[in-house]
């Protein structure tokens, strides 16, 4: 009896606590959960599609979903995984190891020998420094050179604005249909020597030797049933694979994915809410492409797609970008941005093809809200927990999207 009285008194006291204090406590608990999710995800290792780490990460995500009281699901599909054997450039007195591009053609063990020069020149081996995203000027120039077959091989040096040790990799947008000459990606640590060799048309040997091996890719998902089956479903998606540990690139999206699931599950939604975390992000969105192939009508039938994209958790060089299909989508998010004092550095409306997985929904004529951003450690192995993550800002963004999800589902 005494125990019961103490419990009742404690409950009354909790109810009488100031609202602001209770809100702060809830936000503090969410921040702890977000930190735990990102740290666990980032510590798993290199998240490349179809690898052992990717499978361990899939099992971890399923367990996380199950712990929320939601039934996890998965869809797997076979694909040919790139297995690098040797990737290097050799000059007199210097040999530098690197990583192949994942959508080019490869060499044998002898590689290719020839003169070095800038990409676009008459050199047999083109060299360029580039940021690790396709829209950059240097990446566009490299892509054009690949299409034109200007060089026997190409060497991409990670831009010197990123850390000197480690390679910031380009996504393999044409993974299903590889093209062009062999492409080697290397860190910028030896850029002075490489640049000097290219300027003097020195002869180098480039080896980009890889095999394809049979592998399995896995999309992880869940569905929370709504009370009104006649309402169009809400879809929440995030990529779950990447080149490295991807703490700030992928971790924020996965944490938001799980927190939105938690909030919506507790809110007893009116409409069905479909969650899908897709592999193959770095390989031309192969996981999402497979998901949309299996659920082709969903693009237009869904009430809205919420895309939890890359980098909005980043601490370094961060700029959050919001992408919307229409004004109604904008209006649904604005109150929650104001509530949690967050604002994007850029906003893109539906007339312009969005970045990230939202482009697949745009191409199919669906409605969407998308969050992603810039990252000074994008696609670089230095994107690690906790240094690469702005936990406080990430928590505010996640809070806004949790409330958005609850509102849209309810």
Beta strands, then each sheet from edge to edge (+ up, - down):
strand 1: 72-91
strand 2: 94-97
strand 3: 99-100
strand 4: 112-118
strand 5: 125-130
strand 6: 153-158
strand 7: 182-186
strand 8: 203-224
strand 9: 234-239
strand 10: 273-278
strand 11: 304-308
strand 12: 319-324
strand 13: 346-348
strand 14: 368-374
sheet 1: 2+ 1- 8+ 4- 5- 6- 7- 3+
sheet 2: 2+ 1- 8+ 10- 9- 11- 14- 12+ 13+
end
